[in-house]
Amino acid sequence: MILSPEVLTLFILNALFAFFALIAFVLSVKIFLKWDTNATDQTQYQLEKQSFLSATIIKYIFIIKVPLFLFFIFTMDKISGILPGAMCAAGVVDATAYGVYLILLKILNLYIFAYWLVLHNEDMKHETQPYTKMKFGLFIVAFFLLMSEIVLEWVMFSAIDIQKVVDCCGVIYSSTTSSYISMLFRIQTPLLLAAFYGNFALIVLFYFLRKKEIFALFNATFIIISLITLISFFGTYIYELPTHRCPFCFLQKEYHYVGYVLYIFLFIGTFYGLVTGFVKASKSDVYRSYRVSMLFTFLYVVLLSIYPLFYYIKNGVWL
């Protein structure tokens, strides 16, 4: 097991998460089973007080989880220096059989907790609190996912063997390997770009048409398409190297930490795009979600597009 200061920090924070999340979970189960807005007895009064406590715990878990996810990626990148063969966080992810699943679970939990927070804020705007049972029911599911993430993170760091040589990102994301990821690199570039810009165009179209369900659907597909094109095409222009396809290296100082900006833009843009289709809010709040989603998605697309454009202006050729 690797016990660097960064990893120990993650373990300590995870232990605190588990403790407070367990309290919120117990209260959430009680609220979900017994909540009745029409009741005026002592039980309902106690549940209302407990709902505020539970909501506060969940809210702060999410507030800490966002920077903690970035710290987790930073930690993976930091400890890659002590793993033979690793050049960035990709080598650490690939060092065990759990790394990819942990990353995906962390991303899923971010979206779920962010959705919970939006649902909670909408619930608190109404005197009858119509989403109370729904939001605490959602947290019951989120609790088990959070616990799975914490356990899987412990297992992953425990399974890392610092004596074992691991693959670098150049091998992991090579088109010559037989992995599922390598299949993505065999997709023709025109097809990838057509899917990327076509999906973005549909998002813009349904933004103006205000079809929130379809707008949310294309934001969901945009997450997948964006990650594929980022790794297989746009990333090569960030690195200015046609064979370098890594979703982690541009998080480093050498590339001005642009990866953090890109991932934050993508997360905010797609999350608020999904919110429009899954939360029944007032018109003003829906329009706000539309605008925030469109702004950050637009910034993401523009920032990505700048790299190949500037490369062509600078060198006169495409990679």
Buried (B, 14 or more C-beta within 10 A) or exposed (E): EBEBEBBEBBBEBBEEBBEBBEEBBEBBBBBBEEBEEEEEEEEBEEBBEBBEEBBEBBBEBBEBBBEBBEBBBBBBBBBBEEBEBBBBBBBBBBBBEBBEBBBEBBBEBBBBBBBBBBBBBBBBEEEEBEBBBEBBBBBBEBBEBBBBBBBBBBEBBEEBEEEEEBBBBBBBBBEEBEEEBBEBBEBEEEEBBEBBBEBBEBBBEBBEEEBBEBBBBBBEBBBEBBBBBBBBBBBBBBBBEEEBBBBBBBBBEEBEEBBBBBBBBBBBBBBBBBBBBEBEBEEEBBEBBBEBBBBBBBBBBEBBBEBBEEBEEEEEEEB
